Amino acid sequence: MKLGNLSLVAGAFALAICLKPNVGWSTRAYAAVVTGEVTAAPQGSEIEIAHHLYHVKANSAAAKALSSFYVGQTVDAILDGVPGSTTTEIVNLTVHVAQ
């Protein structure tokens, strides 16, 4: 194998390792957005929105931002499944912007 071909193969392999399958998940369409008032202080990996308890997905953007929300604040929660399912988790949590 020529040196030029070897470097091309090595570069393609390095690119594939760096991208991983997580890149494909960034374009995934999520099932639902829940908007409501935080009715209980976030604890651990859970938050209560409009008297419904939601689990927050570990290592997600929501998990990183969870400690910045307080009771009475209106938030938008993006879920990774259908609302009401026992396996649905929050993947993103932001302050609701009134229109």
MDTraj code that builds the backbone (N, CA, C; nanometers):
import mdtraj as md
import numpy as np

residues = "MET LYS LEU GLY ASN LEU SER LEU VAL ALA GLY ALA PHE ALA LEU ALA ILE CYS LEU LYS PRO ASN VAL GLY TRP SER THR ARG ALA TYR ALA ALA VAL VAL THR GLY GLU VAL THR ALA ALA PRO GLN GLY SER GLU ILE GLU ILE ALA HIS HIS LEU TYR HIS VAL LYS ALA ASN SER ALA ALA ALA LYS ALA LEU SER SER PHE TYR VAL GLY GLN THR VAL ASP ALA ILE LEU ASP GLY VAL PRO GLY SER THR THR THR GLU ILE VAL ASN LEU THR VAL HIS VAL ALA GLN".split()
xyz = np.array([
    [0.0846, -0.1165, 0.0000],
    [0.0000, 0.0000, 0.0000],
    [0.0899, 0.1238, 0.0000],
    [0.0550, 0.2187, -0.0834],
    [0.1335, 0.3414, -0.0912],
    [0.1126, 0.4264, 0.0327],
    [0.2087, 0.5116, 0.0608],
    [0.2026, 0.5974, 0.1780],
    [0.0810, 0.6910, 0.1725],
    [0.0474, 0.7405, 0.0549],
    [-0.0687, 0.8286, 0.0388],
    [-0.1990, 0.7580, 0.0733],
    [-0.2122, 0.6340, 0.0290],
    [-0.3332, 0.5574, 0.0600],
    [-0.3419, 0.5241, 0.2090],
    [-0.2277, 0.4944, 0.2684],
    [-0.2246, 0.4615, 0.4105],
    [-0.2683, 0.5812, 0.4954],
    [-0.2220, 0.6996, 0.4588],
    [-0.2609, 0.8175, 0.5351],
    [-0.4095, 0.8485, 0.5166],
    [-0.4641, 0.8219, 0.3995],
    [-0.6062, 0.8414, 0.3750],
    [-0.6892, 0.7452, 0.4606],
    [-0.6483, 0.6210, 0.4671],
    [-0.7183, 0.5214, 0.5478],
    [-0.7085, 0.5578, 0.6956],
    [-0.5919, 0.5990, 0.7402],
    [-0.5735, 0.6374, 0.8806],
    [-0.6585, 0.7605, 0.9147],
    [-0.6657, 0.8560, 0.8239],
    [-0.7479, 0.9751, 0.8458],
    [-0.8960, 0.9417, 0.8530],
    [-0.9428, 0.8532, 0.7654],
    [-1.0832, 0.8115, 0.7668],
    [-1.1151, 0.7364, 0.8959],
    [-1.0246, 0.6513, 0.9398],
    [-1.0445, 0.5777, 1.0645],
    [-1.0497, 0.6733, 1.1836],
    [-0.9588, 0.7705, 1.1886],
    [-0.9570, 0.8678, 1.2978],
    [-1.0858, 0.9499, 1.2995],
    [-1.1351, 0.9882, 1.1831],
    [-1.2600, 1.0630, 1.1736],
    [-1.3780, 0.9803, 1.2238],
    [-1.3816, 0.8535, 1.1868],
    [-1.4903, 0.7659, 1.2314],
    [-1.4877, 0.7473, 1.3826],
    [-1.3700, 0.7364, 1.4401],
    [-1.3577, 0.7204, 1.5851],
    [-1.4012, 0.8488, 1.6564],
    [-1.3644, 0.9639, 1.6028],
    [-1.3981, 1.0915, 1.6668],
    [-1.5475, 1.1221, 1.6608],
    [-1.6147, 1.0875, 1.5534],
    [-1.7559, 1.1217, 1.5370],
    [-1.8481, 1.0340, 1.6202],
    [-1.8174, 0.9072, 1.6305],
    [-1.8972, 0.8114, 1.7072],
    [-2.0435, 0.8148, 1.6623],
    [-2.1256, 0.7280, 1.7161],
    [-2.2682, 0.7282, 1.6796],
    [-2.3465, 0.8450, 1.7387],
    [-2.2898, 0.9161, 1.8356],
    [-2.3621, 1.0265, 1.8989],
    [-2.3988, 1.1358, 1.8005],
    [-2.3263, 1.1497, 1.6924],
    [-2.3555, 1.2538, 1.5944],
    [-2.4935, 1.2317, 1.5333],
    [-2.5300, 1.1094, 1.5084],
    [-2.6606, 1.0793, 1.4524],
    [-2.7740, 1.1154, 1.5453],
    [-2.7526, 1.1094, 1.6763],
    [-2.8567, 1.1420, 1.7733],
    [-2.8843, 1.2913, 1.7784],
    [-2.7930, 1.3739, 1.7329],
    [-2.8140, 1.5185, 1.7413],
    [-2.9249, 1.5660, 1.6476],
    [-2.9593, 1.4856, 1.5479],
    [-3.0644, 1.5237, 1.4542],
    [-3.1957, 1.4511, 1.4814],
    [-3.2042, 1.3798, 1.5924],
    [-3.3235, 1.3040, 1.6263],
    [-3.4379, 1.3985, 1.6627],
    [-3.5555, 1.3711, 1.6117],
    [-3.6738, 1.4505, 1.6458],
    [-3.7325, 1.3959, 1.7755],
    [-3.7502, 1.4792, 1.8730],
    [-3.8017, 1.4359, 2.0016],
    [-3.9536, 1.4359, 2.0004],
    [-4.0091, 1.3582, 2.0897],
    [-4.1529, 1.3323, 2.0876],
    [-4.2375, 1.4493, 2.1356],
    [-4.1974, 1.5134, 2.2432],
    [-4.2892, 1.6113, 2.2999],
    [-4.2149, 1.7191, 2.3774],
    [-4.2803, 1.8341, 2.3870],
    [-4.2319, 1.9429, 2.4717],
    [-4.3378, 1.9664, 2.5783],
    [-4.2947, 1.9651, 2.7036],
    [-4.3849, 1.9918, 2.8156],
    [-4.3521, 2.1299, 2.8680],
    [-4.4525, 2.2171, 2.8753],
    [-4.4346, 2.3515, 2.9295],
    [-4.5179, 2.3627, 3.0557],
    [-4.4548, 2.4132, 3.1607],
    [-4.5286, 2.4288, 3.2854],
    [-4.4438, 2.4922, 3.3929],
    [-4.5052, 2.5115, 3.5063],
    [-4.4397, 2.5753, 3.6198],
    [-4.3724, 2.4687, 3.7065],
    [-4.2521, 2.4971, 3.7513],
    [-4.1826, 2.4072, 3.8434],
    [-4.2563, 2.4148, 3.9765],
    [-4.3106, 2.3006, 4.0224],
    [-4.3911, 2.2989, 4.1444],
    [-4.3188, 2.2390, 4.2643],
    [-4.1985, 2.1883, 4.2435],
    [-4.1161, 2.1392, 4.3551],
    [-3.9701, 2.1573, 4.3159],
    [-3.8871, 2.1855, 4.4145],
    [-3.7449, 2.2079, 4.3885],
    [-3.6813, 2.0828, 4.3278],
    [-3.5990, 2.1000, 4.2244],
    [-3.5319, 1.9852, 4.1633],
    [-3.4447, 1.9117, 4.2662],
    [-3.4551, 1.7796, 4.2704],
    [-3.3753, 1.6987, 4.3611],
    [-3.3152, 1.5831, 4.2844],
    [-3.1847, 1.5676, 4.2957],
    [-3.1177, 1.4568, 4.2284],
    [-3.1354, 1.4648, 4.0785],
    [-3.2017, 1.3658, 4.0226],
    [-3.2239, 1.3628, 3.8776],
    [-3.3726, 1.3711, 3.8447],
    [-3.4493, 1.4417, 3.9269],
    [-3.5925, 1.4564, 3.9043],
    [-3.6346, 1.6014, 3.9216],
    [-3.7407, 1.6388, 3.8490],
    [-3.7995, 1.7715, 3.8634],
    [-3.9509, 1.7565, 3.8507],
    [-4.0226, 1.8332, 3.9280],
    [-4.1682, 1.8302, 3.9218],
    [-4.2169, 1.9528, 3.8455],
    [-4.2868, 1.9275, 3.7354],
    [-4.3419, 2.0344, 3.6522],
    [-4.4926, 2.0169, 3.6487],
    [-4.5645, 2.1208, 3.6919],
    [-4.7114, 2.1194, 3.6949],
    [-4.7639, 1.9956, 3.7683],
    [-4.7042, 1.9644, 3.8823],
    [-4.7441, 1.8543, 3.9691],
    [-4.7243, 1.7162, 3.9065],
    [-4.6378, 1.7055, 3.8052],
    [-4.6000, 1.5768, 3.7457],
    [-4.4492, 1.5611, 3.7626],
    [-4.4067, 1.4455, 3.8108],
    [-4.2656, 1.4196, 3.8345],
    [-4.2018, 1.3630, 3.7081],
    [-4.0914, 1.4224, 3.6648],
    [-4.0187, 1.3785, 3.5464],
    [-3.8759, 1.3429, 3.5838],
    [-3.8244, 1.2370, 3.5229],
    [-3.6854, 1.1982, 3.5422],
    [-3.6008, 1.2695, 3.4378],
    [-3.4799, 1.3091, 3.4764],
    [-3.3881, 1.3782, 3.3865],
    [-3.2821, 1.2788, 3.3414],
    [-3.2598, 1.2734, 3.2110],
    [-3.1617, 1.1802, 3.1545],
    [-3.0213, 1.2173, 3.2021],
    [-2.9456, 1.1185, 3.2458],
    [-2.8095, 1.1405, 3.2944],
    [-2.7199, 1.1918, 3.1820],
    [-2.6304, 1.2821, 3.2142],
    [-2.5321, 1.3400, 3.1213],
    [-2.5960, 1.4156, 3.0054],
    [-2.7179, 1.4626, 3.0219],
    [-2.7847, 1.5402, 2.9168],
    [-2.7721, 1.6894, 2.9496],
    [-2.8162, 1.7708, 2.8558],
    [-2.8158, 1.9155, 2.8782],
    [-2.9074, 1.9513, 2.9955],
    [-3.0159, 1.8772, 3.0112],
    [-3.1085, 1.9022, 3.1217],
    [-3.0433, 1.8719, 3.2563],
    [-2.9641, 1.7655, 3.2630],
    [-2.8970, 1.7294, 3.3886],
    [-2.7983, 1.8373, 3.4305],
    [-2.7329, 1.8968, 3.3330],
    [-2.6352, 2.0017, 3.3623],
    [-2.7024, 2.1314, 3.4075],
    [-2.8235, 2.1583, 3.3581],
    [-2.8927, 2.2833, 3.3890],
    [-2.9922, 2.2698, 3.5033],
    [-3.0107, 2.1502, 3.5555],
    [-3.1153, 2.1237, 3.6536],
    [-3.1049, 2.2106, 3.7785],
    [-2.9859, 2.2343, 3.8253],
    [-2.9695, 2.3096, 3.9507],
    [-2.9994, 2.4590, 3.9365],
    [-3.0172, 2.5084, 3.8145],
    [-3.0413, 2.6510, 3.7945],
    [-3.1901, 2.6880, 3.7922],
    [-3.2789, 2.5915, 3.8126],
    [-3.4223, 2.6182, 3.8107],
    [-3.4781, 2.6203, 3.9526],
    [-3.5838, 2.6974, 3.9723],
    [-3.6416, 2.7124, 4.1056],
    [-3.7944, 2.7043, 4.0971],
    [-3.8572, 2.6865, 4.2113],
    [-4.0032, 2.6737, 4.2203],
    [-4.0698, 2.8023, 4.1716],
    [-4.1731, 2.7865, 4.0895],
    [-4.2472, 2.9002, 4.0374],
    [-4.2028, 2.9438, 3.8987],
    [-4.0899, 2.8958, 3.8533],
    [-4.0381, 2.9336, 3.7221],
    [-4.1075, 2.8493, 3.6149],
    [-4.1417, 2.9107, 3.5019],
    [-4.2035, 2.8386, 3.3906],
    [-4.0939, 2.7876, 3.2983],
    [-4.0994, 2.6573, 3.2677],
    [-3.9938, 2.5932, 3.1899],
    [-4.0516, 2.5154, 3.0722],
    [-3.9660, 2.4892, 2.9743],
    [-3.9958, 2.3994, 2.8625],
    [-3.9061, 2.2777, 2.8780],
    [-3.9660, 2.1600, 2.8809],
    [-3.8906, 2.0353, 2.8941],
    [-3.9092, 1.9524, 2.7676],
    [-3.8000, 1.9144, 2.7049],
    [-3.8060, 1.8295, 2.5862],
    [-3.7853, 1.6854, 2.6312],
    [-3.8807, 1.5996, 2.5955],
    [-3.8792, 1.4600, 2.6373],
    [-3.8246, 1.3703, 2.5268],
    [-3.7710, 1.2551, 2.5662],
    [-3.7189, 1.1606, 2.4664],
    [-3.8197, 1.0508, 2.4329],
    [-3.9426, 1.0684, 2.4718],
    [-4.0485, 0.9713, 2.4424],
    [-4.1840, 1.0351, 2.4625],
    [-4.2848, 0.9506, 2.4683],
    [-4.4205, 1.0029, 2.4847],
    [-4.4445, 1.0423, 2.6297],
    [-4.5145, 1.1532, 2.6539],
    [-4.5451, 1.1922, 2.7918],
    [-4.6311, 1.0857, 2.8600],
    [-4.6037, 1.0613, 2.9865],
    [-4.6802, 0.9625, 3.0613],
    [-4.6180, 0.8245, 3.0645],
    [-4.5227, 0.7984, 2.9786],
    [-4.4550, 0.6690, 2.9784],
    [-4.3589, 0.6614, 3.0967],
    [-4.3391, 0.5436, 3.1498],
    [-4.2497, 0.5285, 3.2650],
    [-4.1028, 0.5390, 3.2265],
    [-4.0711, 0.5239, 3.0994],
    [-3.9312, 0.5296, 3.0560],
    [-3.8928, 0.6647, 2.9966],
    [-3.9873, 0.7551, 2.9813],
    [-3.9598, 0.8859, 2.9223],
    [-3.8764, 0.9711, 3.0182],
    [-3.7741, 1.0369, 2.9630],
    [-3.6871, 1.1232, 3.0422],
    [-3.6737, 1.2589, 2.9749],
    [-3.6413, 1.3598, 3.0542],
    [-3.6165, 1.4934, 3.0009],
    [-3.4742, 1.4984, 2.9493],
    [-3.4564, 1.5465, 2.8253],
    [-3.3219, 1.5585, 2.7682],
    [-3.2750, 1.7030, 2.7591],
    [-3.3697, 1.7971, 2.7619],
    [-3.3329, 1.9388, 2.7586],
    [-3.4357, 2.0175, 2.8395],
    [-3.3858, 2.1154, 2.9131],
    [-3.4712, 2.1952, 3.0011],
    [-3.4301, 2.3406, 2.9887],
    [-3.5263, 2.4259, 2.9496],
    [-3.4974, 2.5674, 2.9306],
    [-3.6079, 2.6523, 2.9932],
    [-3.5756, 2.7767, 3.0203],
    [-3.6741, 2.8718, 3.0697],
    [-3.7705, 2.9034, 2.9557],
    [-3.8997, 2.9027, 2.9855],
    [-4.0011, 2.9318, 2.8841],
    [-4.0003, 3.0805, 2.8503],
    [-3.9995, 3.1093, 2.7222],
    [-4.0017, 3.2478, 2.6749],
    [-4.1442, 3.2783, 2.6293],
    [-4.2106, 3.3710, 2.6971],
    [-4.3484, 3.4078, 2.6609],
    [-4.3492, 3.4815, 2.5281],
    [-4.4504, 3.4537, 2.4475],
    [-4.4574, 3.5162, 2.3161],
    [-4.5643, 3.6207, 2.3115],
])
top = md.Topology()
chain = top.add_chain()
for i, resn in enumerate(residues, 1):
    res = top.add_residue(resn, chain, resSeq=i)
    for name in ("N", "CA", "C"):
        top.add_atom(name, md.element.get_by_symbol(name[0]), res)
traj = md.Trajectory(xyz[None], top)
